[in-house]
Amino acid sequence: MQTISKYSKFIPYLYFLAVIVYWFTDINRSEGLTAYPILLFGIPFVWQLIKPNNKLNFSLGIIFVCLSSYMILAYLSDVFHIVNITENTKRFLILGGFFVVGNFIMSLWMIRNSIKRSF
């Protein structure tokens, strides 16, 4: 049980790194060389794994809570049919719903880590 609680603080960073790697590989297949700047988004998360910083952790958490809240509003506007969206976009939004909820939970987890625990 001690090892689970010891390593559980790294789960949000690994989640966001996995999303960045997936996004990179998906764009790299179609766009090629222009996908490499996407890897720059992973630098703060790798930095948190190597040398944790409470201020960076809190900043990343707040930024991603704001972005996730915006995505939740966009997702809810589709659910309540506020905006007309094509069928391809609707299929994408079903999978995107899991992504939206996952981002929100992981960013709240990062904020909780920066408030409750010192690395």
N, C-alpha and C positions, 0 to 999 in steps of 0.2 A: 504494500500500500504506500509505503514511503517513496518508492521509485516512481509510482504513478503521479503522486502529487509533486514530486520533484521535477518531472519532465512535462507536466501538463501545461506549464506556463509557456512552452514553446509551440503549442498546437496552433495558435492563431497565425504565427509567422510562417510556419510550414504550410498552412492552408493558403495564405496569400502567395507564397512562393510557388505552390502547385498551380494556382490559378494563372500566375504570370507565365510559367513554363508552358501551360496548356495554350494560353493565348498566343505566345510566341510561336509554338509549333504549328498552330492552326494558320496563323498569318504567314509564316515562313513557307508553307506549302504553296500558297497562292501568290504571294507577293515577292518572295525571295529575300534579297538583301535589305529591303526597306523594313523588315521586321526586327532587325537587331536593336534599334533604339528602345523597343519594348523591354528588353532585358535591364535597362537602366532603372525601371520601376522596382526591380528586385533588390537594389543596393541597400535601401534602408532596412529591409527585412533580414537580409544576410548580416548586416551590421548588428542588428538586435540579437541575432543568434550567437555571433562571435563575441561582441563586447556590448552587453546591454546598457542602455541609458534610459533613465526614467523620463526625462523630458522628451526625448525622441519617441518613446513608447506612448506617452500621453498625447503628443502631437499626432502621431499616426492614428491613434484610436479616435481622436476627435475628427480628423479629416475623413476617415472612412465611415464614421457614424453619419456625418453630414452627407457624404456621397450615397450611402446606403439609404438614408431617409429620402433623398431625392429619387432614388430608384424605386423605393416603395411607393412613393406618390405616383410615379409614372406607371407602375404595375397596377395600382388601384384604379387609376384613370382608365386603364384598359378593361379591368374587371367590371367596372360600373358603366362601361361603354360611353365614356365622356368624349373620347376621340375615336374616329373610325380608323381601323387598322386592317391591313390586308391579311389574308389567310396565312401566308408565309411568316409574317411577323407574329401572328397569334401562336403558331407552332413553336416559334422561337421563345415566346414569352412563357410557355409552360415550363420549359427547362430553365429559363431565366428566373422563374419564381424561386426555385431552389437556390440559385446563385444569390439572389437578393436577400433571402432570409439568412443564408450562410454568411454573407458579408456582414450583415447587421449583427449577428450573434458574435462573430469573431472580433469585430471592432469593439463591441461592448466588453468582450473578454479582455482585450488589450487594455482598455481603460481601467477595468477592475484590477488587472495585474499591476498597473502603474500606481494605483491608489492604495491597494491593500499590501502589496509585497514590495520589498526592495530586492532587486536582483542581486 
